[in-house]
């Protein structure tokens, strides 16, 4: 049986993960589509910037968030003064940190799904008189859905495992910012915490396994689905 602190960490992790996933949804769709379909000046630099959180040590984005959105940061002070919004040392900051670290996964999944779409389907819809917006909503977006779902799963899963940026930006506060990985870290640094750490590690392994399994199944389903659409053109 899980203890109250363990349930608290799991609940907070799910809360942070869901919000981080929602934060990444629309920007991820937009950026993924943009990278897949458009050519523009400085595109390589823009793409490199988007994917930097994947290769940087997580403490680097965490520190940058702290100096930008912290109580002494330019944006942090502005948000506090004008909207009474604070990110540092609370769950909203954990959401922001998780979203930034996981965002490249959403972009990559959407980008790949757009690249797999047969553009002749969109051209056929345009030939039949559909406006660009209607083509995007009725043809492109439905064909992107498998990639979007995969991206959402990966963002949520990555958010559950986010550690470095979170602890650097918002600390390790029980009930406020102590998500699943931070709870494991805390358990390993306290006397008699091995049992708690093992339970939470097992839960983390189960989450990761089923998330990757579901993502792989969706990828195979998407390939077959898009293959059928290609064959039908």
PyMOL commands that set and color helices and strands:
alter all, ss='L'
color gray80, all
select helices_A, chain A and resi 4-37+43-54+58-69+74-83+91-115+119-127+132-161+164-170+180-188+194-231
alter helices_A, ss='H'
color red, helices_A
deselect
rebuild
show_as cartoon
